[in-house]
Amino acid sequence: MTQKILLTGGLGYIGSHTYVELIAAGYDVVIVDNLSNSKLSVCDRLAKITGQETSFIQADILDRSALSQIFAKDAFDAVIHFAGLKAVGESVEKPLDYMQVNVTGLVNILQEMQTANVNALVFSSSATVYDVSNVSPLKEGMPTGYTNPYGYTKLVCEQILAQATHANPELKTGILRYFNPAGAHSSGLIGEDPRDIPNNLMPYISRVASGEYEFVRIWGDDYPTPDGTGVRDYIHVDDLATGHVSSLHALLDKGESHLVNLGRGQGYSVMDVLNAYSRACGRELPHQILPRRAGDIAQMYADVEQAKQVLGFEVCRDMDAMCATSWNWINTGAKDG
Ligand SMILES: NC(=O)c1ccc[n+]([C@@H]2O[C@H](COP(=O)([O-])OP(=O)(O)OC[C@H]3O[C@@H](n4cnc5c(N)ncnc54)[C@H](O)[C@@H]3O)[C@@H](O)[C@H]2O)c1
């Protein structure tokens, strides 16, 4: 029988790409999203890509009665929980909002799952939970820490999941620590669409490429890295999406909980990303070197052995593919709403 998956935050950046991969893998998927950081038009776009109607419920994960109705109506085999707030800067200004949506939101989902006897959950964690003193490649067993309220909520959520699975051995969880998702679906119909000034490098560069911003700001070029700019691990959002399908297989077919990094296992410097985007858009993009930013570290990239061994997961797309699909999205889908 077809397995049914509840996707919270499924109209957002990573959720929408994961939806496409889940449909392609034969799952029946229901999306729940409150549209706080996404648009209803994504439903139509997903229908265009998948060739089937998108099953969508507009609801807030903080609304317990809406959630219990959703769990009462359908018998879900698993939940993939993307819904949450993710802007680091905003989390410093509004820490309580982040605790409420990210932490209380997860607890709500877990309690509803328990009531409905749903025992598999994939959770969006982040590389931000690694302590900044760790030396890359970052391995899952390394010390954790946080430097801002957003990171704190992700770490607390991981700890809540550890305690919930300890108390209920039936519950299986896939905790996925994403490195930097980038790029867009090859159709150009879905992609990252930040409402404000983007926090992340690639959406910022894409706005320089489209002429919205004048130049790319590079915070420091005197780090101990090959070209002096900061090095990070970027993963194509379509690769990240297939990682969720692999995680579901491990939970539903093998009954195995896991905590794994999802990255490429390779670092790209800010200059590497800028040069790749310049190739993708066909012109050299202007940049300015600024002083280092407080709290930034020289380099950070994933050890991907665990993802390979536990999930059989490997990435297929490189930085050129991330930039080309991002630029395609900026020129097509992102423009018309
Ligand atoms: N994008 C990244 O760089 C990154 C990195 C690591 C982890 N993550 C995590 O992955 C998850 C998805 O990230 P994304 O980049 O797709 O973000 P996104 O903002 O594009 O998607 C999140 C979706 O959740 C919805 N949402 C927010 N609050 C909600 C609520 N209370 N009830 C229902 N829906 C709600 C939003 O409308 C949005 O559609 C988040 O939990 C994020 O913290 C993202």
The ligand as a Gaussian input file, in Angstrom:
#p B3LYP/6-31G(d) Opt

LIG

0 1
 N       17.727000      26.783000       4.333000
 C       18.757000      26.541000       5.143000
 O       19.847000      27.093000       4.953000
 C       18.617000      25.553000       6.290000
 C       19.781000      25.010000       6.874000
 C       19.650000      24.128000       7.930000
 C       18.387000      23.799000       8.414000
 N       17.282000      24.351000       7.848000
 C       15.964000      24.009000       8.397000
 O       15.194000      23.380000       7.395000
 C       13.808000      23.694000       7.559000
 C       13.267000      24.215000       6.249000
 O       14.046000      25.325000       5.847000
 P       13.727000      26.155000       4.513000
 O       15.015000      26.758000       4.083000
 O       12.946000      25.330000       3.579000
 O       12.834000      27.301000       5.143000
 P       11.516000      27.991000       4.546000
 O       11.259000      29.185000       5.403000
 O       11.655000      28.196000       3.086000
 O       10.414000      26.875000       4.812000
 C        9.765000      26.717000       6.052000
 C        8.280000      26.637000       5.784000
 O        7.623000      26.471000       7.035000
 C        6.483000      27.306000       7.061000
 N        6.210000      27.631000       8.474000
 C        6.924000      28.429000       9.294000
 N        6.355000      28.482000      10.510000
 C        5.254000      27.682000      10.451000
 C        4.248000      27.336000      11.395000
 N        4.241000      27.850000      12.629000
 N        3.260000      26.493000      11.021000
 C        3.250000      25.976000       9.743000
 N        4.161000      26.293000       8.817000
 C        5.157000      27.132000       9.169000
 C        6.839000      28.525000       6.226000
 O        5.711000      29.195000       5.694000
 C        7.702000      27.896000       5.135000
 O        6.929000      27.530000       4.014000
 C       13.743000      24.695000       8.709000
 O       13.410000      23.999000       9.882000
 C       15.154000      25.231000       8.791000
 O       15.487000      25.659000      10.100000
 C       17.363000      25.211000       6.784000

